[in-house]
Amino acid sequence: MHSELRKLALKAKDALRPFGELDCLMYYATVSEVLRDFLKGKELASKIYIPQGLELLKRGSQLEPLFAFELAANVNEDFLRETRKLHLNEARGKISKKQEKIWKYFYPRKNCTFLYATNTEGINHQIERVFFDIDRKSQGPEDARLIASELAGLIQADSDFKKKIGKFDLMPMWTGSSFHVYLLLEKPITHGFYDKELMFSKSRPLNSFTGKWAQEIAKATGLKVIGGHEKQEGFINIDPSQTPSGKLARAPFSLHFKDAKTLDGIALPLTFKQLGTKGISRELRKETPEKAIKELDFRAKAIP
């Protein structure tokens, strides 16, 4: 049974301009309905793009924390159609405290990305999920897909890694520009385990699983692959550095912007089979906000 908000979103010809002016909020509140479990207990965050070149990061360590279930439950047609035409100071008294909180994360008339705290805000919390960003600069998305697919296969086949980390669900994701590989862990690991086994060290590249897998992928594909966050010209990075608590990740179905005015992709959860499909990035690039909402239940099935 679709919510009233989903029905409204499905009718919209332009999901980002449901009532004429730019407002990403209806879209994000709608996709939050299928992300309640995936984002349970995770503080939301956003990046707000200002046309003059400024980007504002809003997160739960700076504002009152916002959660997916609150976003899904507190956005309605009246709020979107009438009140969001005002400035926040004018809207106070006409909206609830929850809606005021939501407003501070998602400004009207501004493009916004949808983020969350990977393993909660703060530092040194246990790690419930690990994700590897396949970070490309000038290389094409097909190279990134191949590396992500190889990485997913190596992780699933690595008995030593499984023995150390325990059971997990693997979820690939198209970010709108490249790929992530998620591990959703059955039992949390410590920050110390991450530092020892997953964090890439340039001085000791083969001391971590990340470095070992990067080397194996480079040999198997002939591509230039390196572990860690530090960019090198011509290389694609396998980067787990946004995993620890206090770091942020892009949420599934987040919009991806080239700049403050240009939408150039949408983050989509994938199956392992989809990740292994040659050329799929060309199809993923065709996704629109309207199509994402229509396919929401189908796409969400790829989330463990």
Buried (B, 14 or more C-beta within 10 A) or exposed (E): EEBEBBEBBBEBEEBBBBBEEBBBBBBBBBBBBBBBEBBEEBBBBBBBBEEEEEEEEBBBEEBEBBBBBBBBBBBBBEBBBEBBBEEBEEBEEEBEEBBBBBBBBBBBEBBBBBBBBBBBBEEEBBBBBBBBBBBBEEBEBEBBBBBBBBBBBBBEEBEEBEEEBEEBEBBBBBBBBBBBBBBBBEEEBEBEBBEEBBBBBEEEBEBBBBBBBBBBBBEBBEBEBBBBBEBEEEBBBBBBBBBBBBBBBBBBBBBBBEEBEEBEBBBBBBEBEBBBEEEBBEEBBEBEBBEBBBEBEEBBEBBE
